Amino acid sequence: SPDVWYQFTPGSAGTLTVNTCGIGTNFNTVVSIHSASCPASPQTELACNDDACGASSQASAAVVAGTTYLIRVAGAGGATGSYELHVSGPE
């Protein structure tokens, strides 16, 4: 599948930022952050981005301690390849 999902549960409130920007990404990515558990849907999407840094993407969202969030990395138009996922924010 061209979609890969990750779970993130912060230990404190803050801003979660995820991106695929970097030399390890070799295809056109789309990243999104969702507020609910699987299955995620457009209604649970907190942030989404395509092409923030060239063909790579970056999204940020406010998060609450102890709440589980889903991070989706997809290929624009179904593209696949390798990528580096960078995550910053609360522990």
Backbone as XML, in Angstrom:
<?xml version="1.0"?>
<chain id="A" units="angstrom">
  <residue number="1" name="SER">
    <atom name="N" x="0.839" y="-1.188" z="0.000"/>
    <atom name="CA" x="0.000" y="0.000" z="0.000"/>
    <atom name="C" x="0.880" y="1.245" z="0.000"/>
  </residue>
  <residue number="2" name="PRO">
    <atom name="N" x="0.476" y="2.292" z="-0.706"/>
    <atom name="CA" x="1.252" y="3.521" z="-0.672"/>
    <atom name="C" x="1.046" y="4.325" z="0.619"/>
  </residue>
  <residue number="3" name="ASP">
    <atom name="N" x="0.116" y="3.921" z="1.492"/>
    <atom name="CA" x="-0.117" y="4.613" z="2.759"/>
    <atom name="C" x="0.561" y="3.862" z="3.899"/>
  </residue>
  <residue number="4" name="VAL">
    <atom name="N" x="1.254" y="4.622" z="4.775"/>
    <atom name="CA" x="1.853" y="4.053" z="5.979"/>
    <atom name="C" x="1.338" y="4.882" z="7.144"/>
  </residue>
  <residue number="5" name="TRP">
    <atom name="N" x="0.904" y="4.189" z="8.209"/>
    <atom name="CA" x="0.328" y="4.850" z="9.380"/>
    <atom name="C" x="1.214" y="4.647" z="10.598"/>
  </residue>
  <residue number="6" name="TYR">
    <atom name="N" x="1.303" y="5.685" z="11.442"/>
    <atom name="CA" x="2.037" y="5.639" z="12.698"/>
    <atom name="C" x="1.123" y="6.139" z="13.800"/>
  </residue>
  <residue number="7" name="GLN">
    <atom name="N" x="1.344" y="5.663" z="15.042"/>
    <atom name="CA" x="0.635" y="6.185" z="16.204"/>
    <atom name="C" x="1.589" y="7.051" z="17.008"/>
  </residue>
  <residue number="8" name="PHE">
    <atom name="N" x="1.028" y="8.120" z="17.598"/>
    <atom name="CA" x="1.817" y="9.012" z="18.453"/>
    <atom name="C" x="0.954" y="9.392" z="19.641"/>
  </residue>
  <residue number="9" name="THR">
    <atom name="N" x="1.458" y="9.173" z="20.862"/>
    <atom name="CA" x="0.755" y="9.567" z="22.083"/>
    <atom name="C" x="1.693" y="10.462" z="22.885"/>
  </residue>
  <residue number="10" name="PRO">
    <atom name="N" x="1.434" y="11.782" z="22.892"/>
    <atom name="CA" x="2.334" y="12.695" z="23.604"/>
    <atom name="C" x="2.172" y="12.603" z="25.123"/>
  </residue>
  <residue number="11" name="GLY">
    <atom name="N" x="3.275" y="12.850" z="25.817"/>
    <atom name="CA" x="3.262" y="12.881" z="27.273"/>
    <atom name="C" x="2.852" y="14.231" z="27.834"/>
  </residue>
  <residue number="12" name="SER">
    <atom name="N" x="2.841" y="15.251" z="26.982"/>
    <atom name="CA" x="2.401" y="16.591" z="27.399"/>
    <atom name="C" x="1.764" y="17.278" z="26.194"/>
  </residue>
  <residue number="13" name="ALA">
    <atom name="N" x="1.071" y="18.355" z="26.451"/>
    <atom name="CA" x="0.427" y="19.115" z="25.380"/>
    <atom name="C" x="1.467" y="19.923" z="24.618"/>
  </residue>
  <residue number="14" name="GLY">
    <atom name="N" x="1.164" y="20.232" z="23.374"/>
    <atom name="CA" x="2.075" y="21.033" z="22.573"/>
    <atom name="C" x="1.711" y="20.950" z="21.110"/>
  </residue>
  <residue number="15" name="THR">
    <atom name="N" x="2.675" y="21.247" z="20.258"/>
    <atom name="CA" x="2.468" y="21.192" z="18.813"/>
    <atom name="C" x="3.284" y="20.048" z="18.234"/>
  </residue>
  <residue number="16" name="LEU">
    <atom name="N" x="2.601" y="19.152" z="17.553"/>
    <atom name="CA" x="3.232" y="18.037" z="16.856"/>
    <atom name="C" x="3.499" y="18.466" z="15.418"/>
  </residue>
  <residue number="17" name="THR">
    <atom name="N" x="4.730" y="18.307" z="14.959"/>
    <atom name="CA" x="5.084" y="18.604" z="13.572"/>
    <atom name="C" x="5.719" y="17.360" z="12.966"/>
  </residue>
  <residue number="18" name="VAL">
    <atom name="N" x="5.224" y="16.963" z="11.808"/>
    <atom name="CA" x="5.790" y="15.828" z="11.080"/>
    <atom name="C" x="6.132" y="16.272" z="9.666"/>
  </residue>
  <residue number="19" name="ASN">
    <atom name="N" x="7.237" y="15.747" z="9.141"/>
    <atom name="CA" x="7.576" y="16.077" z="7.755"/>
    <atom name="C" x="8.391" y="14.974" z="7.123"/>
  </residue>
  <residue number="20" name="THR">
    <atom name="N" x="8.397" y="14.984" z="5.797"/>
    <atom name="CA" x="9.194" y="14.046" z="5.008"/>
    <atom name="C" x="10.277" y="14.796" z="4.236"/>
  </residue>
  <residue number="21" name="CYS">
    <atom name="N" x="10.574" y="16.015" z="4.668"/>
    <atom name="CA" x="11.579" y="16.843" z="4.000"/>
    <atom name="C" x="12.973" y="16.275" z="4.287"/>
  </residue>
  <residue number="22" name="GLY">
    <atom name="N" x="13.766" y="16.104" z="3.289"/>
    <atom name="CA" x="15.124" y="15.603" z="3.476"/>
    <atom name="C" x="15.568" y="14.765" z="2.302"/>
  </residue>
  <residue number="23" name="ILE">
    <atom name="N" x="16.849" y="14.477" z="2.260"/>
    <atom name="CA" x="17.418" y="13.773" z="1.112"/>
    <atom name="C" x="17.001" y="12.304" z="1.047"/>
  </residue>
  <residue number="24" name="GLY">
    <atom name="N" x="16.449" y="11.748" z="2.134"/>
    <atom name="CA" x="16.034" y="10.348" z="2.139"/>
    <atom name="C" x="14.677" y="10.109" z="1.503"/>
  </residue>
  <residue number="25" name="THR">
    <atom name="N" x="13.980" y="11.171" z="1.105"/>
    <atom name="CA" x="12.664" y="11.031" z="0.493"/>
    <atom name="C" x="12.816" y="11.146" z="-1.017"/>
  </residue>
  <residue number="26" name="ASN">
    <atom name="N" x="12.331" y="10.114" z="-1.741"/>
    <atom name="CA" x="12.555" y="10.110" z="-3.178"/>
    <atom name="C" x="11.266" y="10.051" z="-4.014"/>
  </residue>
  <residue number="27" name="PHE">
    <atom name="N" x="10.138" y="10.476" z="-3.426"/>
    <atom name="CA" x="8.889" y="10.534" z="-4.182"/>
    <atom name="C" x="7.983" y="11.616" z="-3.600"/>
  </residue>
  <residue number="28" name="ASN">
    <atom name="N" x="6.905" y="11.932" z="-4.268"/>
    <atom name="CA" x="5.986" y="12.996" z="-3.871"/>
    <atom name="C" x="5.084" y="12.511" z="-2.743"/>
  </residue>
  <residue number="29" name="THR">
    <atom name="N" x="5.308" y="13.030" z="-1.521"/>
    <atom name="CA" x="4.560" y="12.576" z="-0.349"/>
    <atom name="C" x="3.443" y="13.539" z="0.032"/>
  </residue>
  <residue number="30" name="VAL">
    <atom name="N" x="2.488" y="13.003" z="0.794"/>
    <atom name="CA" x="1.436" y="13.769" z="1.459"/>
    <atom name="C" x="1.427" y="13.277" z="2.903"/>
  </residue>
  <residue number="31" name="VAL">
    <atom name="N" x="1.446" y="14.196" z="3.889"/>
    <atom name="CA" x="1.369" y="13.791" z="5.289"/>
    <atom name="C" x="0.108" y="14.371" z="5.914"/>
  </residue>
  <residue number="32" name="SER">
    <atom name="N" x="-0.463" y="13.615" z="6.864"/>
    <atom name="CA" x="-1.637" y="14.111" z="7.587"/>
    <atom name="C" x="-1.592" y="13.612" z="9.022"/>
  </residue>
  <residue number="33" name="ILE">
    <atom name="N" x="-2.229" y="14.370" z="9.906"/>
    <atom name="CA" x="-2.340" y="14.040" z="11.329"/>
    <atom name="C" x="-3.821" y="13.904" z="11.628"/>
  </residue>
  <residue number="34" name="HIS">
    <atom name="N" x="-4.197" y="12.791" z="12.291"/>
    <atom name="CA" x="-5.601" y="12.513" z="12.594"/>
    <atom name="C" x="-5.803" y="12.390" z="14.096"/>
  </residue>
  <residue number="35" name="SER">
    <atom name="N" x="-6.999" y="12.776" z="14.552"/>
    <atom name="CA" x="-7.286" y="12.830" z="15.979"/>
    <atom name="C" x="-7.916" y="11.577" z="16.540"/>
  </residue>
  <residue number="36" name="ALA">
    <atom name="N" x="-8.287" y="10.620" z="15.748"/>
    <atom name="CA" x="-9.008" y="9.463" z="16.252"/>
    <atom name="C" x="-8.259" y="8.182" z="15.944"/>
  </residue>
  <residue number="37" name="SER">
    <atom name="N" x="-8.699" y="7.119" z="16.620"/>
    <atom name="CA" x="-8.072" y="5.826" z="16.358"/>
    <atom name="C" x="-8.584" y="5.267" z="15.037"/>
  </residue>
  <residue number="38" name="CYS">
    <atom name="N" x="-7.959" y="4.202" z="14.610"/>
    <atom name="CA" x="-8.274" y="3.555" z="13.336"/>
    <atom name="C" x="-9.746" y="3.147" z="13.291"/>
  </residue>
  <residue number="39" name="PRO">
    <atom name="N" x="-10.449" y="3.253" z="12.220"/>
    <atom name="CA" x="-9.968" y="3.799" z="10.953"/>
    <atom name="C" x="-10.091" y="5.313" z="10.926"/>
  </residue>
  <residue number="40" name="ALA">
    <atom name="N" x="-9.062" y="5.983" z="10.482"/>
    <atom name="CA" x="-9.087" y="7.437" z="10.349"/>
    <atom name="C" x="-9.898" y="7.799" z="9.107"/>
  </residue>
  <residue number="41" name="SER">
    <atom name="N" x="-10.419" y="8.994" z="9.103"/>
    <atom name="CA" x="-11.230" y="9.452" z="7.975"/>
    <atom name="C" x="-10.972" y="10.943" z="7.774"/>
  </residue>
  <residue number="42" name="PRO">
    <atom name="N" x="-11.468" y="11.515" z="6.686"/>
    <atom name="CA" x="-11.297" y="12.957" z="6.488"/>
    <atom name="C" x="-11.881" y="13.789" z="7.639"/>
  </residue>
  <residue number="43" name="GLN">
    <atom name="N" x="-12.904" y="13.275" z="8.313"/>
    <atom name="CA" x="-13.511" y="14.011" z="9.421"/>
    <atom name="C" x="-12.611" y="14.079" z="10.651"/>
  </residue>
  <residue number="44" name="THR">
    <atom name="N" x="-11.635" y="13.175" z="10.769"/>
    <atom name="CA" x="-10.739" y="13.180" z="11.926"/>
    <atom name="C" x="-9.420" y="13.891" z="11.639"/>
  </residue>
  <residue number="45" name="GLU">
    <atom name="N" x="-9.261" y="14.407" z="10.439"/>
    <atom name="CA" x="-8.007" y="15.034" z="10.028"/>
    <atom name="C" x="-7.818" y="16.395" z="10.697"/>
  </residue>
  <residue number="46" name="LEU">
    <atom name="N" x="-6.692" y="16.563" z="11.397"/>
    <atom name="CA" x="-6.346" y="17.829" z="12.040"/>
    <atom name="C" x="-5.478" y="18.690" z="11.143"/>
  </residue>
  <residue number="47" name="ALA">
    <atom name="N" x="-4.626" y="18.061" z="10.346"/>
    <atom name="CA" x="-3.714" y="18.787" z="9.463"/>
    <atom name="C" x="-3.320" y="17.881" z="8.314"/>
  </residue>
  <residue number="48" name="CYS">
    <atom name="N" x="-3.104" y="18.500" z="7.152"/>
    <atom name="CA" x="-2.679" y="17.755" z="5.975"/>
    <atom name="C" x="-1.854" y="18.684" z="5.097"/>
  </residue>
  <residue number="49" name="ASN">
    <atom name="N" x="-0.826" y="18.130" z="4.442"/>
    <atom name="CA" x="-0.022" y="18.954" z="3.562"/>
    <atom name="C" x="0.574" y="18.124" z="2.443"/>
  </residue>
  <residue number="50" name="ASP">
    <atom name="N" x="0.688" y="18.756" z="1.291"/>
    <atom name="CA" x="1.354" y="18.192" z="0.128"/>
    <atom name="C" x="2.295" y="19.272" z="-0.409"/>
  </residue>
  <residue number="51" name="ASP">
    <atom name="N" x="3.561" y="18.951" z="-0.553"/>
    <atom name="CA" x="4.539" y="19.820" z="-1.202"/>
    <atom name="C" x="4.933" y="21.067" z="-0.412"/>
  </residue>
  <residue number="52" name="ALA">
    <atom name="N" x="5.156" y="20.949" z="0.894"/>
    <atom name="CA" x="5.644" y="22.075" z="1.693"/>
    <atom name="C" x="7.110" y="22.372" z="1.394"/>
  </residue>
  <residue number="53" name="CYS">
    <atom name="N" x="7.855" y="21.344" z="1.024"/>
    <atom name="CA" x="9.284" y="21.508" z="0.746"/>
    <atom name="C" x="9.614" y="20.671" z="-0.489"/>
  </residue>
  <residue number="54" name="GLY">
    <atom name="N" x="9.394" y="21.281" z="-1.639"/>
    <atom name="CA" x="9.545" y="20.547" z="-2.895"/>
    <atom name="C" x="8.407" y="19.551" z="-3.028"/>
  </residue>
  <residue number="55" name="ALA">
    <atom name="N" x="8.732" y="18.301" z="-3.318"/>
    <atom name="CA" x="7.707" y="17.267" z="-3.424"/>
    <atom name="C" x="7.424" y="16.609" z="-2.071"/>
  </residue>
  <residue number="56" name="SER">
    <atom name="N" x="8.134" y="17.034" z="-1.015"/>
    <atom name="CA" x="7.921" y="16.513" z="0.331"/>
    <atom name="C" x="6.931" y="17.381" z="1.084"/>
  </residue>
  <residue number="57" name="SER">
    <atom name="N" x="6.493" y="16.900" z="2.244"/>
    <atom name="CA" x="5.387" y="17.544" z="2.948"/>
    <atom name="C" x="5.670" y="17.742" z="4.422"/>
  </residue>
  <residue number="58" name="GLN">
    <atom name="N" x="4.930" y="18.699" z="5.027"/>
    <atom name="CA" x="5.033" y="18.973" z="6.460"/>
    <atom name="C" x="3.666" y="19.385" z="6.983"/>
  </residue>
  <residue number="59" name="ALA">
    <atom name="N" x="3.287" y="18.861" z="8.161"/>
    <atom name="CA" x="2.020" y="19.222" z="8.793"/>
    <atom name="C" x="2.246" y="19.394" z="10.286"/>
  </residue>
  <residue number="60" name="SER">
    <atom name="N" x="1.470" y="20.304" z="10.897"/>
    <atom name="CA" x="1.543" y="20.562" z="12.340"/>
    <atom name="C" x="0.148" y="20.631" z="12.910"/>
  </residue>
  <residue number="61" name="ALA">
    <atom name="N" x="-0.002" y="20.171" z="14.169"/>
    <atom name="CA" x="-1.290" y="20.224" z="14.849"/>
    <atom name="C" x="-1.067" y="20.310" z="16.353"/>
  </residue>
  <residue number="62" name="ALA">
    <atom name="N" x="-1.993" y="20.975" z="17.031"/>
    <atom name="CA" x="-1.971" y="21.015" z="18.494"/>
    <atom name="C" x="-2.399" y="19.649" z="19.013"/>
  </residue>
  <residue number="63" name="VAL">
    <atom name="N" x="-1.664" y="19.130" z="20.023"/>
    <atom name="CA" x="-1.974" y="17.821" z="20.593"/>
    <atom name="C" x="-2.137" y="17.925" z="22.102"/>
  </residue>
  <residue number="64" name="VAL">
    <atom name="N" x="-2.869" y="16.962" z="22.669"/>
    <atom name="CA" x="-3.185" y="16.923" z="24.091"/>
    <atom name="C" x="-2.495" y="15.712" z="24.712"/>
  </residue>
  <residue number="65" name="ALA">
    <atom name="N" x="-1.959" y="15.869" z="25.905"/>
    <atom name="CA" x="-1.269" y="14.771" z="26.591"/>
    <atom name="C" x="-2.174" y="13.566" z="26.753"/>
  </residue>
  <residue number="66" name="GLY">
    <atom name="N" x="-1.628" y="12.378" z="26.480"/>
    <atom name="CA" x="-2.347" y="11.133" z="26.685"/>
    <atom name="C" x="-3.318" y="10.745" z="25.588"/>
  </residue>
  <residue number="67" name="THR">
    <atom name="N" x="-3.507" y="11.583" z="24.595"/>
    <atom name="CA" x="-4.402" y="11.281" z="23.476"/>
    <atom name="C" x="-3.585" y="10.664" z="22.347"/>
  </residue>
  <residue number="68" name="THR">
    <atom name="N" x="-4.080" y="9.591" z="21.768"/>
    <atom name="CA" x="-3.373" y="8.948" z="20.657"/>
    <atom name="C" x="-3.780" y="9.592" z="19.339"/>
  </residue>
  <residue number="69" name="TYR">
    <atom name="N" x="-2.775" y="9.918" z="18.538"/>
    <atom name="CA" x="-2.973" y="10.519" z="17.217"/>
    <atom name="C" x="-2.417" y="9.568" z="16.163"/>
  </residue>
  <residue number="70" name="LEU">
    <atom name="N" x="-2.957" y="9.644" z="14.975"/>
    <atom name="CA" x="-2.459" y="8.856" z="13.855"/>
    <atom name="C" x="-1.770" y="9.781" z="12.865"/>
  </residue>
  <residue number="71" name="ILE">
    <atom name="N" x="-0.622" y="9.356" z="12.373"/>
    <atom name="CA" x="0.134" y="10.091" z="11.354"/>
    <atom name="C" x="0.127" y="9.233" z="10.096"/>
  </residue>
  <residue number="72" name="ARG">
    <atom name="N" x="-0.277" y="9.827" z="8.994"/>
    <atom name="CA" x="-0.348" y="9.104" z="7.718"/>
    <atom name="C" x="0.677" y="9.686" z="6.750"/>
  </residue>
  <residue number="73" name="VAL">
    <atom name="N" x="1.471" y="8.822" z="6.138"/>
    <atom name="CA" x="2.359" y="9.207" z="5.049"/>
    <atom name="C" x="1.845" y="8.490" z="3.807"/>
  </residue>
  <residue number="74" name="ALA">
    <atom name="N" x="1.513" y="9.255" z="2.786"/>
    <atom name="CA" x="0.972" y="8.693" z="1.553"/>
    <atom name="C" x="1.753" y="9.216" z="0.365"/>
  </residue>
  <residue number="75" name="GLY">
    <atom name="N" x="1.606" y="8.539" z="-0.736"/>
    <atom name="CA" x="2.190" y="8.997" z="-1.984"/>
    <atom name="C" x="1.155" y="9.755" z="-2.777"/>
  </residue>
  <residue number="76" name="ALA">
    <atom name="N" x="1.479" y="10.956" z="-3.219"/>
    <atom name="CA" x="0.559" y="11.736" z="-4.046"/>
    <atom name="C" x="0.255" y="10.942" z="-5.315"/>
  </residue>
  <residue number="77" name="GLY">
    <atom name="N" x="-1.017" y="10.795" z="-5.618"/>
    <atom name="CA" x="-1.407" y="10.053" z="-6.809"/>
    <atom name="C" x="-1.076" y="8.575" z="-6.738"/>
  </residue>
  <residue number="78" name="GLY">
    <atom name="N" x="-0.878" y="8.028" z="-5.511"/>
    <atom name="CA" x="-0.552" y="6.616" z="-5.348"/>
    <atom name="C" x="0.918" y="6.289" z="-5.503"/>
  </residue>
  <residue number="79" name="ALA">
    <atom name="N" x="1.771" y="7.312" z="-5.587"/>
    <atom name="CA" x="3.214" y="7.093" z="-5.747"/>
    <atom name="C" x="3.782" y="6.349" z="-4.537"/>
  </residue>
  <residue number="80" name="THR">
    <atom name="N" x="4.856" y="5.615" z="-4.739"/>
    <atom name="CA" x="5.544" y="4.924" z="-3.658"/>
    <atom name="C" x="7.040" y="5.200" z="-3.760"/>
  </residue>
  <residue number="81" name="GLY">
    <atom name="N" x="7.747" y="4.916" z="-2.681"/>
    <atom name="CA" x="9.188" y="5.117" z="-2.650"/>
    <atom name="C" x="9.671" y="5.056" z="-1.222"/>
  </residue>
  <residue number="82" name="SER">
    <atom name="N" x="10.847" y="5.594" z="-0.972"/>
    <atom name="CA" x="11.382" y="5.629" z="0.387"/>
    <atom name="C" x="11.312" y="7.065" z="0.908"/>
  </residue>
  <residue number="83" name="TYR">
    <atom name="N" x="11.276" y="7.191" z="2.240"/>
    <atom name="CA" x="11.196" y="8.525" z="2.839"/>
    <atom name="C" x="11.802" y="8.502" z="4.235"/>
  </residue>
  <residue number="84" name="GLU">
    <atom name="N" x="12.130" y="9.682" z="4.714"/>
    <atom name="CA" x="12.525" y="9.897" z="6.103"/>
    <atom name="C" x="11.381" y="10.633" z="6.762"/>
  </residue>
  <residue number="85" name="LEU">
    <atom name="N" x="10.878" y="10.130" z="7.876"/>
    <atom name="CA" x="9.819" y="10.813" z="8.624"/>
    <atom name="C" x="10.456" y="11.496" z="9.829"/>
  </residue>
  <residue number="86" name="HIS">
    <atom name="N" x="10.315" y="12.809" z="9.905"/>
    <atom name="CA" x="10.837" y="13.594" z="11.020"/>
    <atom name="C" x="9.656" y="14.019" z="11.887"/>
  </residue>
  <residue number="87" name="VAL">
    <atom name="N" x="9.769" y="13.754" z="13.184"/>
    <atom name="CA" x="8.700" y="14.074" z="14.131"/>
    <atom name="C" x="9.289" y="14.949" z="15.231"/>
  </residue>
  <residue number="88" name="SER">
    <atom name="N" x="8.620" y="16.075" z="15.516"/>
    <atom name="CA" x="9.056" y="16.929" z="16.618"/>
    <atom name="C" x="7.835" y="17.407" z="17.380"/>
  </residue>
  <residue number="89" name="GLY">
    <atom name="N" x="8.043" y="17.701" z="18.639"/>
    <atom name="CA" x="6.956" y="18.160" z="19.492"/>
    <atom name="C" x="7.109" y="17.614" z="20.887"/>
  </residue>
  <residue number="90" name="PRO">
    <atom name="N" x="5.997" y="17.480" z="21.606"/>
    <atom name="CA" x="6.069" y="16.994" z="22.979"/>
    <atom name="C" x="6.602" y="15.557" z="23.043"/>
  </residue>
  <residue number="91" name="GLU">
    <atom name="N" x="7.190" y="15.226" z="24.207"/>
    <atom name="CA" x="7.727" y="13.866" z="24.371"/>
    <atom name="C" x="6.618" y="12.846" z="24.299"/>
  </residue>
</chain>
